[in-house]
């Protein structure tokens, strides 16, 4: 035993350090939960039932994707690519509960994975759970500030759905612009928002910036002319 420890001291130290760091980050309870996790199951039979009313061509395409997922799971029962495939297909077929289960499983393994964060946020939004949707969209902007779609989703959420936070519809775009200076999509969203809400001065300001960034944008030029009154 002593000889084994002596011969493998570097490996033992590395393992101990990994465990200490993991406990510091996740906490002892979560470490235990992680190692006691059971692989997420998959019912091909229930999936086939979901596809009963789908066209033959679509059923074949979906089964091809499931075959890929099954191959991945055969090699690794916690393969996140497989979970993403299965979750997305259930999502597409309207089985949001199962899709949500797979998206959450991915996030346990890869907390900063943008695709399941976005897909799960969309499920919460469609369900009317705007607070949870907001948290996930914000998480995406923290993970990848250049993800313009996440800034757009937050803007639309505040503007059209999350009425108690309607006043943040432009604030979130301004935050996004701070992270992505002169991004034409955010500039266009700000210009349109201010135009629609009657803030002529701010609308002109952002249309002007948009035209500076995109001189060939004729639609923006026309809106700018209208706002200026000529």
N, C-alpha and C positions, 0 to 999 in steps of 0.2 A: 504493500500500500504506500509506504513511504517513497519507494522507488518510483511508483506511478505518479505521485504528487510532484516529485522532483523532476521527472521527465516531462511533465505536462503543466508546469507551474504557470507559464504564460497563458495557456488556454484557460486554466482555472481562474486566473485573475481577470481575464477578459469576460468570462461568463458572469463572475460575481459583479463586475462593474456594470454589465448590461442589466442585470437584475436590479441593482441599486438604482440605476437611472430610471428604469421602467417603473419601479415603485414610487420614485420621487415624482414622476410625471403623471402616472395614472392612479396611484394609490394601491394599497395592498388588495383591497376588495376587487377592484377592476382587473388587476393582474390575475387573480384567482378566477374571475368570471371569464377572462379571455382564454385561459388554458383549459377551462372546463366547458367551453363552447361546443355544442354539437353542430355538425355540418347541417346547413340548411337543406332540407329535402326538396325534391321536385316531383310533381305528379304529372307525368306525360298524359295520363288518361283524362285528368280534369282539363288539361290544356287543349286536348283534342275536342272535348265537349264544347269548349269556348268557341272553337272555330267552325262549328257545325254549319252555320248559315253563311260562311264566307265563300267567295268564289274559289273554284278548284285551284286556279293559278296562285292565288294568295295563300291558300292552305299549304301548297307545296313549298312556296318560298319560306313560310313560317317554320315548317317542319325541317327544312334544310338548316335554318338558323338554330333550331333546337338541337339538331344533330351535332352542330359545332359546339354548342354549350355542353351537351352530354359528354363529348370527347374531352373537353377541358376539365369537367368535374371528375371524370374518371382518373385523371392525372393528379388533380388537386381539388378536394371537396370544398375548398374555400376560394376557388378561383373567382376573382372579382369581375373578370371579363365575361365569364359565364353568367354570373348573377345579373350583370348589366343587360345581357341579351334576353334572359328570361324575364327580368323586370320590365324591360321595354316592350316585349311582346304582349305581356299581360296588360300593360298600360294601354297599348294600342287596341287591345280587344275589349277594353272597358272594365277589366278586373283590377280596379285601383287598389283594393286591399292587399292583394297578392303582390302587385307591383311595388307598393309601399314597403312591404316586408323585405323584398330583395334590395331595394334602394337603401334601406336602413342598414341592412347587413353589410353592404359595400362600405358605408360610411363608418361602421365600426372598425373595419379593417383599414380604410383609407379616408380619414375624416375630411380631407381637403379635395376630394374628387369632385370636380365641377359638374359633370353630367348627372350623377345621381342627386347632387344638391339641387340642381335646376329642376330635374324631373319631379323630385319630392316637393319642392316649393310650388310647382304648378298644380300638383294634386291638392295641396293644402289651400291654394288660392281658389281652385274650382269648387272646393268643399265649403268655402266661406270662412276658413280659418286664416284670416289675414295676418294675424300676429305671428303665427308659425311660418307662413310664407315669407313674411318680411325678414325674419331672422335668417332664413336660408339664403334669400337673395343677397342680404347684407354680407353673409359669410362668403358668398362668391366674390363680391367686390373686394373683400379682404384678401382672399386667396389670389385673385387675379383682377387687379384694378383696371386692366385694359379690356375687360369683358364688357363691352358696351351694351350688350343685350341685357345684362343684369341691371345696369343703371336704367335702361328703358323699362324693364319689368317693374322696378321699384317706382319709377315715375308713374306708370300706368296704374299700378296698385294704389298709390296715394290719390291720384287724380280721379279715378273712376270707381274705385271699390272701397277703399279703407277711408271712409268719410271722416272719421275722427282725426285723421292725419292728412287731410286734403291740403292743408297749408304747407306741407312739406314737398309737394309735387315739384316745385321749382328748386327748392333747397337741395334735393337729392341730385338733380341735374348739375347744379353748380358744384356740388362735391365731386361729381364725376368729371366735370370739366377741369377741376383743379388737379385731378389725377391724370387727365388726358387733354392737355392744353390744345386748343384749336381743333379738337375732333369735330369733323363736319356733321356727324350724326347728332351729337349732343347739342351743337350750336343750332342745328335745324329744329330739334325738339324744343329748345328754349325759345327760339324765335316764334315758333308756332304756338307754344303754350301762352306766351305773353300776348300774342296777337289775338288768340281766342278768348283770353280773359280781359281784354280791353286795355292792357298796359302798352300803349302805343310806343312810348319812349324806349322801354326795354326791348320791345319787338324790333324796332328799328336798329337798336344797338347790336342785337345778335344776328339780324339779317346782314348788317354791314360786315360783321366779322366773318359770317359764312361766305359772303361774296369775296372777301379778301382771301380766304382759304381756298375757295373754289370759284375762280373768276368765270368759268364757263357755265355756272349754274344759272340758267336763264329763268327758271321758276322762282328762285330766290330774288333775282333782280326785279322781276315783275311785282312780287309782293312788296318789295322795298319801295318801288315806285308808287304803288297804291297807298302805302302808309304815309309816304311823303306828300301825297296829293297831286302827283303829276305823272 
